Amino acid sequence: MKTDSRLLPDGRGVGPLSWGCWRLVTDDVFEARRRMETALSLGMNMIDTADVYGLDWGGTSFGLSETIIGRVLAQSPGLREELVLATKGGIDPGVPYDSSPAYLESAIDASLTRLGVERIDLWYVHRPDMLTHPADVADTLAGLVAKGKLAAIGVSNHTVAQVDALMAHLRAEVPVAANQVEFSAAHLSPLRDGTLDQCMRDQRMAVAWSPLGGGRLTAAGADPGEPEGTEAALIAVLDELAASRGVSRAVILVAFVLAHPCAPVVVIGTQNTDRMADLAGAAEVSLSRAECYRIIEASEGVPLP
Ligand SMILES: NC(=O)c1ccc[n+]([C@@H]2O[C@H](COP(=O)([O-])OP(=O)(O)OC[C@H]3O[C@@H](n4cnc5c(N)ncnc54)[C@H](OP(=O)(O)O)[C@@H]3O)[C@@H](O)[C@H]2O)c1
């Protein structure tokens, strides 16, 4: 029987859209709070960050995004209970991946300190560390759940086999609650690599990052002569569907991801509150089967067999 995959193990519900803080690199706490409050008011109750966010997009340091979120929560403590706080760790720039027990424990303690909270609602292994045995990752994370530091655990950018390997070492009480992967009209691999099927099999929350292709798909076509080829065909289909409904191309892109039967949570990355409000409308846009397949065919540049 199909169950609600937008529920965390503790029963907390997550909205279909989540606000991503990869590009949250401001040190203006009032501005960061305005963005977070806008996201929450639009039903984006899961706030997605990572310890490594802050090293690009003009940011200056590891931990910057978590630090500014922590400052917002310190300024407005009431927000804490309204949001599902999701963060990630296991990327150690220069190493680059470390999921060893000692590293994860210290990284999670550091995230808790930066965020100024006692518990992280959903903590992900950001990228798989090929040099740590999944039993060690499982024991570490289950131990941190038992200590109350993590309410739920997830993985990001893991293959189906990597998720299975981790699950084999976890007890049913501490499931892999979410898998966060890149999924958009420009990045369709999860449709066929088993990721979304595995989420549906296990009733795991599927979380999709970069639904607009990181902004590439919304920017495409802005300059005369651009884009060309397959991407131009995709943009043409998206714009036709957008015009037919009187919505933006970005809304169609988010609606396309939301149309998958795994009922994904879509992590949007805009830092512009008007665009957040625009994208929130995607939850009301229902694309037909034929329209979704048109997007897939246009993206792949070949008809489906
Ligand atoms: N797990 C992982 O490995 C991983 C990797 C990447 C991202 N993520 C998560 O996913 C989140 C979203 O990623 P993303 O930022 O690449 O997502 P995205 O929503 O695909 O792209 C957002 C970018 O598009 C721009 N944009 C241009 N036109 C837009 C429009 N009409 N509407 C909205 N945005 C528009 C935004 O600029 P403005 O800000 O100027 O609007 C922003 O730079 C991240 O914040 C992070 O939380 C996770």
The ligand as an SDF file (V2000), in Angstrom:
LIG
                    3D

 48 52  0  0  0  0  0  0  0  0999 V2000
   22.9050   17.0690   -1.7660 N   0  0  0  0  0  0  0  0  0  0  0  0
   23.6620   17.6970   -2.6220 C   0  0  0  0  0  0  0  0  0  0  0  0
   24.7390   17.2270   -3.0180 O   0  0  0  0  0  0  0  0  0  0  0  0
   23.2010   19.0140   -3.1550 C   0  0  0  0  0  0  0  0  0  0  0  0
   23.8390   19.6000   -4.2610 C   0  0  0  0  0  0  0  0  0  0  0  0
   23.3570   20.8290   -4.7180 C   0  0  0  0  0  0  0  0  0  0  0  0
   22.2890   21.4420   -4.0830 C   0  0  0  0  0  0  0  0  0  0  0  0
   21.7150   20.8560   -3.0040 N   0  0  0  0  0  0  0  0  0  0  0  0
   20.5790   21.4880   -2.2900 C   0  0  0  0  0  0  0  0  0  0  0  0
   19.6130   21.8450   -3.2390 O   0  0  0  0  0  0  0  0  0  0  0  0
   19.3310   23.2410   -3.1060 C   0  0  0  0  0  0  0  0  0  0  0  0
   18.9080   23.7740   -4.4270 C   0  0  0  0  0  0  0  0  0  0  0  0
   19.9920   23.7040   -5.3560 O   0  0  0  0  0  0  0  0  0  0  0  0
   20.1470   24.8390   -6.4340 P   0  0  0  0  0  0  0  0  0  0  0  0
   20.3530   26.1410   -5.7440 O   0  0  0  0  0  0  0  0  0  0  0  0
   21.1330   24.4150   -7.4280 O   0  0  0  0  0  0  0  0  0  0  0  0
   18.6440   24.7800   -7.0600 O   0  0  0  0  0  0  0  0  0  0  0  0
   17.8910   25.4310   -8.2620 P   0  0  0  0  0  0  0  0  0  0  0  0
   16.5760   25.8510   -7.6720 O   0  0  0  0  0  0  0  0  0  0  0  0
   17.9170   24.4850   -9.3980 O   0  0  0  0  0  0  0  0  0  0  0  0
   18.7290   26.7080   -8.6930 O   0  0  0  0  0  0  0  0  0  0  0  0
   18.6940   27.8990   -7.9450 C   0  0  0  0  0  0  0  0  0  0  0  0
   19.4560   28.9430   -8.7230 C   0  0  0  0  0  0  0  0  0  0  0  0
   18.6890   29.3140   -9.8550 O   0  0  0  0  0  0  0  0  0  0  0  0
   18.6140   30.7290   -9.9220 C   0  0  0  0  0  0  0  0  0  0  0  0
   17.3990   31.0980  -10.6330 N   0  0  0  0  0  0  0  0  0  0  0  0
   17.3750   31.6730  -11.8720 C   0  0  0  0  0  0  0  0  0  0  0  0
   16.1240   31.8910  -12.2690 N   0  0  0  0  0  0  0  0  0  0  0  0
   15.3190   31.4890  -11.2910 C   0  0  0  0  0  0  0  0  0  0  0  0
   13.9060   31.4580  -11.1400 C   0  0  0  0  0  0  0  0  0  0  0  0
   13.0970   31.9200  -12.0770 N   0  0  0  0  0  0  0  0  0  0  0  0
   13.3950   30.9320  -10.0200 N   0  0  0  0  0  0  0  0  0  0  0  0
   14.2040   30.4590   -9.0670 C   0  0  0  0  0  0  0  0  0  0  0  0
   15.5720   30.4680   -9.1380 N   0  0  0  0  0  0  0  0  0  0  0  0
   16.1220   30.9730  -10.2480 C   0  0  0  0  0  0  0  0  0  0  0  0
   18.6650   31.1680   -8.4860 C   0  0  0  0  0  0  0  0  0  0  0  0
   19.1090   32.5030   -8.4380 O   0  0  0  0  0  0  0  0  0  0  0  0
   18.4580   33.5640   -7.3850 P   0  0  0  0  0  0  0  0  0  0  0  0
   18.8970   33.1420   -6.0240 O   0  0  0  0  0  0  0  0  0  0  0  0
   19.0700   34.8500   -7.8170 O   0  0  0  0  0  0  0  0  0  0  0  0
   16.9720   33.5250   -7.5790 O   0  0  0  0  0  0  0  0  0  0  0  0
   19.6980   30.2150   -7.9250 C   0  0  0  0  0  0  0  0  0  0  0  0
   21.0130   30.6780   -8.1980 O   0  0  0  0  0  0  0  0  0  0  0  0
   20.6060   23.8300   -2.5070 C   0  0  0  0  0  0  0  0  0  0  0  0
   20.3800   25.0490   -1.8450 O   0  0  0  0  0  0  0  0  0  0  0  0
   20.9990   22.7460   -1.5420 C   0  0  0  0  0  0  0  0  0  0  0  0
   20.2420   22.8670   -0.3560 O   0  0  0  0  0  0  0  0  0  0  0  0
   22.1380   19.6480   -2.5440 C   0  0  0  0  0  0  0  0  0  0  0  0
  1  2  1  0
  2  3  2  0
  2  4  1  0
  4  5  1  0
  4 48  2  0
  5  6  2  0
  6  7  1  0
  7  8  2  0
  8  9  1  0
  8 48  1  0
  9 10  1  0
  9 46  1  0
 10 11  1  0
 11 12  1  0
 11 44  1  0
 12 13  1  0
 13 14  1  0
 14 15  2  0
 14 16  1  0
 14 17  1  0
 17 18  1  0
 18 19  2  0
 18 20  1  0
 18 21  1  0
 21 22  1  0
 22 23  1  0
 23 24  1  0
 23 42  1  0
 24 25  1  0
 25 26  1  0
 25 36  1  0
 26 27  1  0
 26 35  1  0
 27 28  2  0
 28 29  1  0
 29 30  1  0
 29 35  2  0
 30 31  1  0
 30 32  2  0
 32 33  1  0
 33 34  2  0
 34 35  1  0
 36 37  1  0
 36 42  1  0
 37 38  1  0
 38 39  2  0
 38 40  1  0
 38 41  1  0
 42 43  1  0
 44 45  1  0
 44 46  1  0
 46 47  1  0
M  CHG  2   8   1  16  -1
M  END
$$$$
